């Protein structure tokens, strides 16, 4: 339990190295306490009168804190079997350099990229270290395709990435690399698309920046009307039970939190043409005087935003939901205000895989 408590306390400032040092310190303190009790008893025994001389045994030396350096090697076959038995219909692929920078010893400098592939459940199918991103990933992809074929599992329907989603001429490198899955649809992660658009802002500290990001999301997504109606009904009943009067939908919306919407309501993209129309309206509005803060500082840099939009406009079709693919899974239900609400998990995007890389980067000392 003490070890579990130490792990629970781990955060950005408390790495696994700190936990190991704390365990060693705890073992040392325990040994010192036992040594003090032993010597106290010995002194008390020697102070008593006796006929024969008394010889006491020396206390034992402190033992090394046990470790499990070889434990993973004894379970290597089991771990390999578990990992290679993981599949999914919605895959995400992401690469990072942050973890490879922590390689030390003879491994230092041998790997530049860590590339992982995950599924819609947040499970990692494979992670590989490569000297460069590109052709070096062909073996990883071939291994994934072979794994699905040998297991008789249906190939995935969609792959979410942060770059390389489309090209103006011919096939993309990703489509060529995943040629074993000819029907695989490649989609761009929407958060990365939004971050690209946000580069047209003069600063992310602008007063209108949070509003801009919120409206940018609203131009791309729309909430499921049925889910939103049930959530409003539950929220209205909950507020009335707390003494609030009966509220209209607009007032109830003000009490809905982002977490409640994400948990109980499904979203879908608006379609390529509608999204482009709404985004261009938003840019036109914020490039006018409405995009200035109280000091007259504009939110958007006109020249930069026009260039970004001319480049990123073609990617609007890459962020649309793939047709025929179910992106939401019902995970359970809960009651709020006497109304039964379903809970959902979304498979869209590569956020779960990026969170895995962030966890690795924080966990590795």
C-alpha positions as CSV (number, residue, x, y, z in Angstrom):
1,X,0.0,0.0,0.0
2,X,2.9,2.4,0.7
3,X,4.3,1.9,-2.8
4,X,0.8,2.5,-4.3
5,X,0.5,5.7,-2.3
6,X,3.9,6.8,-3.6
7,X,2.7,6.1,-7.2
8,X,-0.5,8.1,-6.6
9,X,1.6,11.1,-5.4
10,X,3.7,11.0,-8.7
11,X,3.2,14.1,-10.8
12,X,5.3,16.3,-13.1
13,X,7.8,16.9,-10.3
14,X,7.9,13.4,-8.9
15,X,9.3,11.0,-11.5
16,X,9.7,7.2,-11.0
17,X,13.4,7.9,-10.0
18,X,12.0,9.8,-7.1
19,X,9.8,6.9,-6.1
20,X,12.8,4.5,-6.2
21,X,14.9,6.8,-4.0
22,X,12.0,7.2,-1.6
23,X,11.6,3.4,-1.3
24,X,15.3,3.0,-0.6
25,X,15.1,5.8,2.0
26,X,12.1,4.1,3.7
27,X,14.0,0.8,3.8
28,X,17.0,2.5,5.3
29,X,14.9,4.2,8.0
30,X,13.2,0.9,8.9
31,X,16.6,-0.8,9.2
32,X,17.9,2.0,11.5
33,X,14.8,1.8,13.7
34,X,15.2,-2.0,14.1
35,X,18.9,-1.5,14.7
36,X,18.1,1.0,17.5
37,X,15.7,-1.4,19.1
38,X,18.2,-4.2,19.0
39,X,21.1,-2.2,20.5
40,X,18.8,-0.8,23.2
41,X,17.8,-4.3,24.2
42,X,21.5,-5.4,24.1
43,X,22.5,-2.5,26.4
44,X,19.7,-3.4,28.8
45,X,20.8,-7.1,28.8
46,X,24.5,-6.2,29.4
47,X,23.6,-4.0,32.3
48,X,22.2,-6.9,34.3
49,X,24.6,-8.8,36.6
50,X,25.8,-12.2,35.5
51,X,28.4,-14.9,36.2
52,X,29.6,-15.6,32.7
53,X,30.7,-13.1,30.1
54,X,28.0,-12.3,27.5
55,X,28.8,-12.1,23.8
56,X,26.2,-10.6,21.6
57,X,25.7,-11.1,17.9
58,X,26.5,-8.3,15.6
59,X,23.4,-6.8,13.9
60,X,23.0,-7.8,10.2
61,X,24.0,-5.5,7.5
62,X,21.2,-3.6,5.6
63,X,20.0,-5.6,2.6
64,X,19.7,-4.2,-0.9
65,X,16.2,-3.2,-1.9
66,X,14.9,-6.0,-4.2
67,X,14.3,-5.1,-7.8
68,X,12.6,-6.8,-10.7
69,X,15.1,-6.0,-13.5
70,X,14.7,-9.4,-15.1
71,X,11.0,-9.8,-14.4
72,X,9.8,-8.5,-17.8
73,X,12.2,-10.9,-19.6
74,X,10.5,-13.9,-17.9
75,X,7.1,-12.7,-19.2
76,X,8.2,-11.5,-22.6
77,X,6.3,-14.2,-24.5
78,X,3.1,-13.4,-22.6
79,X,3.5,-9.6,-23.1
80,X,4.2,-10.1,-26.8
81,X,1.1,-12.3,-27.2
82,X,-1.1,-9.8,-25.4
83,X,0.1,-6.8,-27.6
84,X,-0.2,-8.7,-30.9
85,X,-3.7,-9.9,-30.0
86,X,-5.0,-6.3,-29.9
87,X,-6.9,-5.0,-32.9
88,X,-9.3,-2.1,-33.8
89,X,-11.5,-0.7,-36.6
90,X,-10.5,2.9,-35.9
91,X,-6.7,3.4,-35.8
92,X,-4.6,6.4,-34.9
93,X,-0.9,6.9,-35.7
94,X,1.3,9.5,-34.1
95,X,5.1,10.1,-33.9
96,X,7.1,12.0,-31.3
97,X,10.8,12.9,-30.7
98,X,10.5,13.8,-27.0
99,X,10.9,10.2,-25.7
100,X,13.9,9.3,-27.9
101,X,15.8,12.2,-26.5
102,X,15.8,10.4,-23.1
103,X,17.7,7.4,-24.5
104,X,21.1,7.0,-22.7
105,X,24.2,4.8,-22.9
106,X,24.8,2.8,-26.1
107,X,21.3,3.5,-27.2
108,X,21.7,7.2,-27.3
109,X,21.3,8.7,-30.7
110,X,20.2,5.4,-32.3
111,X,16.5,6.4,-32.6
112,X,15.0,9.7,-33.6
113,X,11.3,9.0,-33.7
114,X,8.9,6.9,-31.6
115,X,5.9,6.0,-33.7
116,X,2.8,4.3,-32.2
117,X,-0.5,3.0,-33.5
118,X,-3.5,2.8,-31.3
119,X,-7.2,1.9,-31.6
120,X,-10.5,3.4,-30.6
121,X,-10.3,1.9,-27.1
122,X,-7.1,3.7,-26.2
123,X,-5.0,0.5,-26.6
124,X,-1.6,0.6,-28.3
125,X,-1.2,-1.9,-31.1
126,X,2.5,-1.3,-31.7
127,X,5.3,1.2,-30.9
128,X,8.6,1.3,-32.8
129,X,11.7,3.4,-32.7
130,X,13.1,4.5,-36.0
131,X,16.0,6.6,-37.2
132,X,13.8,8.6,-39.4
133,X,10.1,9.0,-40.2
134,X,9.0,7.7,-43.6
135,X,10.3,4.6,-45.3
136,X,11.5,3.1,-42.0
137,X,7.8,2.6,-41.0
138,X,7.1,0.2,-43.9
139,X,8.1,-2.8,-41.8
140,X,5.8,-1.7,-39.0
141,X,2.8,-1.3,-41.4
142,X,3.5,-4.6,-43.1
143,X,3.6,-6.3,-39.6
144,X,0.2,-4.8,-38.7
145,X,-1.4,-5.9,-42.0
146,X,0.0,-9.4,-41.6
147,X,-1.3,-9.5,-38.0
148,X,-4.8,-8.7,-39.1
149,X,-4.6,-11.2,-42.0
150,X,-3.3,-14.1,-39.8
151,X,-6.0,-13.5,-37.2
152,X,-8.8,-13.3,-39.7
153,X,-9.9,-9.9,-38.4
154,X,-11.6,-7.4,-40.6
155,X,-9.1,-4.6,-41.6
156,X,-9.6,-1.2,-40.0
157,X,-12.0,1.3,-41.6
158,X,-10.2,4.6,-40.8
159,X,-6.8,5.9,-39.8
160,X,-6.4,9.3,-38.0
161,X,-3.1,11.1,-38.5
162,X,-1.7,14.6,-37.8
163,X,-0.1,15.1,-41.3
164,X,0.1,13.4,-44.7
165,X,-3.7,13.0,-45.0
166,X,-4.0,14.0,-48.7
167,X,-2.2,15.1,-51.8
168,X,-3.1,17.0,-54.9
169,X,-1.7,14.4,-57.3
170,X,-1.8,10.6,-57.0
171,X,-1.9,8.7,-53.8
172,X,-0.4,9.9,-50.5
173,X,2.6,8.1,-48.9
174,X,0.3,6.8,-46.2
175,X,-2.1,5.2,-48.7
176,X,0.9,3.6,-50.5
177,X,2.3,2.4,-47.2
178,X,-1.0,0.9,-46.2
179,X,-1.6,-0.7,-49.6
180,X,-2.5,-3.9,-47.8
181,X,-5.7,-2.2,-46.7
182,X,-7.0,-0.6,-50.0
183,X,-10.3,0.5,-48.4
184,X,-8.6,2.3,-45.5
185,X,-9.8,5.9,-45.2
186,X,-7.2,8.4,-43.9
187,X,-8.5,11.4,-41.9
188,X,-6.8,14.4,-40.4
189,X,-7.1,14.9,-36.6
190,X,-9.5,17.9,-36.2
191,X,-7.6,19.4,-33.2
192,X,-4.4,19.6,-35.4
193,X,-6.5,21.3,-38.1
194,X,-7.8,23.8,-35.6
195,X,-4.3,24.5,-34.3
196,X,-3.1,25.2,-37.9
197,X,-5.9,27.7,-38.4
198,X,-5.1,29.3,-35.0
199,X,-1.6,30.2,-36.2
200,X,-3.3,33.1,-38.0
201,X,-4.0,34.7,-34.6
202,X,-1.8,37.6,-33.5
203,X,-1.5,36.0,-30.1
204,X,-3.2,33.3,-28.1
205,X,-3.4,35.7,-25.1
206,X,-5.9,37.9,-27.0
207,X,-9.2,38.5,-25.3
208,X,-11.2,36.9,-28.2
209,X,-8.9,33.9,-28.6
210,X,-11.0,31.5,-26.5
211,X,-14.2,32.6,-28.2
212,X,-12.5,32.2,-31.6
213,X,-11.5,28.6,-30.8
214,X,-15.0,27.8,-29.5
215,X,-16.7,29.2,-32.7
216,X,-14.1,27.4,-34.8
217,X,-15.2,24.1,-33.2
218,X,-18.9,25.1,-33.8
219,X,-18.2,25.6,-37.5
220,X,-16.8,22.1,-37.8
221,X,-19.1,20.1,-35.4
222,X,-22.8,20.0,-34.6
223,X,-24.4,18.2,-31.6
224,X,-26.9,15.4,-32.1
225,X,-30.3,17.0,-31.6
226,X,-31.9,14.0,-29.8
227,X,-29.0,13.6,-27.3
228,X,-28.9,17.4,-26.6
229,X,-32.7,17.4,-26.0
230,X,-32.5,14.6,-23.4
231,X,-29.6,16.3,-21.7
232,X,-31.5,19.6,-21.5
233,X,-34.5,17.8,-20.0
234,X,-32.3,16.2,-17.3
235,X,-30.5,19.4,-16.5
236,X,-33.8,21.3,-16.3
237,X,-35.2,18.8,-13.9
238,X,-32.0,18.9,-11.8
239,X,-32.1,22.7,-11.6
240,X,-35.7,22.7,-10.6
241,X,-35.0,20.2,-7.8
242,X,-32.4,22.7,-6.5
243,X,-35.0,25.5,-6.4
244,X,-34.6,27.0,-9.8
245,X,-37.7,28.0,-11.7
246,X,-38.6,26.4,-15.0
247,X,-36.1,27.6,-17.6
248,X,-36.3,27.8,-21.4
249,X,-33.7,25.9,-23.5
250,X,-31.5,29.0,-24.0
251,X,-31.1,29.4,-20.2
252,X,-30.6,25.7,-19.7
253,X,-27.8,25.7,-22.2
254,X,-25.9,28.2,-20.1
255,X,-25.8,25.6,-17.2
256,X,-24.5,22.8,-19.4
257,X,-20.8,22.2,-18.9
258,X,-18.3,21.0,-21.5
259,X,-17.8,17.8,-19.7
260,X,-21.5,17.0,-19.6
261,X,-21.8,17.6,-23.3
262,X,-18.8,15.4,-24.2
263,X,-20.1,12.6,-21.9
264,X,-23.8,12.5,-22.9
265,X,-24.0,13.9,-26.4
266,X,-22.6,12.8,-29.8
267,X,-21.2,15.1,-32.4
268,X,-20.8,14.9,-36.1
269,X,-19.1,17.0,-38.7
270,X,-21.2,19.4,-40.8
271,X,-20.0,18.4,-44.3
272,X,-17.3,20.0,-46.5
273,X,-19.3,22.7,-48.2
274,X,-21.2,23.8,-45.0
275,X,-17.9,23.8,-43.0
276,X,-16.1,26.0,-45.6
277,X,-19.0,28.4,-45.7
278,X,-19.2,28.8,-41.9
279,X,-15.4,29.2,-41.6
280,X,-15.2,31.9,-44.2
281,X,-18.1,33.8,-42.5
282,X,-16.2,33.5,-39.2
283,X,-13.0,34.8,-40.7
284,X,-14.7,37.7,-42.5
285,X,-16.4,38.7,-39.3
286,X,-13.3,38.6,-37.2
287,X,-11.2,40.4,-39.8
288,X,-13.5,43.3,-39.4
289,X,-13.7,45.6,-36.4
290,X,-15.5,42.9,-34.5
291,X,-12.2,41.0,-34.2
292,X,-10.6,43.8,-32.1
293,X,-10.2,43.7,-28.4
294,X,-11.0,46.6,-26.0
295,X,-7.6,48.2,-26.9
296,X,-8.2,47.9,-30.7
297,X,-5.7,45.0,-31.2
298,X,-7.0,42.7,-33.9
299,X,-7.3,39.0,-33.2
300,X,-6.4,37.8,-36.7
301,X,-3.4,38.8,-38.9
302,X,-5.1,39.3,-42.3
303,X,-2.1,38.4,-44.5
304,X,-1.2,35.4,-42.4
305,X,-4.7,34.1,-42.1
306,X,-5.4,34.5,-45.8
307,X,-2.3,32.5,-46.6
308,X,-3.1,29.8,-44.0
309,X,-6.7,29.4,-45.2
310,X,-5.6,29.1,-48.9
311,X,-3.3,26.2,-47.8
312,X,-5.6,24.5,-45.3
313,X,-8.9,24.8,-47.2
314,X,-8.2,21.6,-49.1
315,X,-8.0,19.7,-45.8
316,X,-11.6,20.5,-44.8
317,X,-12.7,17.3,-46.6
318,X,-10.0,15.4,-44.6
319,X,-11.6,16.2,-41.3
320,X,-15.1,15.0,-42.2
321,X,-16.4,11.9,-40.4
322,X,-15.9,8.8,-42.6
323,X,-19.3,7.6,-44.0
324,X,-20.6,4.3,-42.5
325,X,-18.1,4.3,-39.6
326,X,-19.6,4.4,-36.0
327,X,-17.4,6.7,-34.0
328,X,-19.3,6.5,-30.7
329,X,-19.5,3.6,-28.3
330,X,-22.1,3.5,-25.5
331,X,-20.2,2.9,-22.3
332,X,-23.1,3.0,-19.7
333,X,-25.7,5.2,-18.3
334,X,-26.5,7.4,-15.3
335,X,-29.5,9.2,-13.8
336,X,-29.6,13.0,-13.5
337,X,-32.7,14.9,-12.4
338,X,-34.6,11.6,-12.7
339,X,-33.8,11.3,-16.4
340,X,-31.7,8.3,-17.6
341,X,-28.7,9.6,-19.7
342,X,-26.4,7.4,-21.8
343,X,-22.7,7.9,-21.7
344,X,-20.5,7.7,-24.8
345,X,-16.8,7.3,-25.7
346,X,-15.7,8.9,-28.9
347,X,-13.1,7.2,-31.3
348,X,-12.5,10.3,-33.4
349,X,-9.0,11.8,-33.6
350,X,-5.6,10.9,-32.2
351,X,-5.8,12.5,-28.8
352,X,-5.7,9.2,-26.8
353,X,-2.4,8.2,-28.5
354,X,-0.9,11.7,-27.9
355,X,-1.9,11.3,-24.2
356,X,0.0,7.9,-24.2
357,X,3.1,9.6,-25.5
358,X,2.8,12.4,-23.0
359,X,2.5,9.8,-20.2
360,X,5.6,8.0,-21.4
361,X,7.6,11.2,-21.6
362,X,6.6,12.1,-18.0
363,X,7.1,8.6,-16.6
364,X,10.6,7.9,-18.1
365,X,13.2,9.7,-15.9
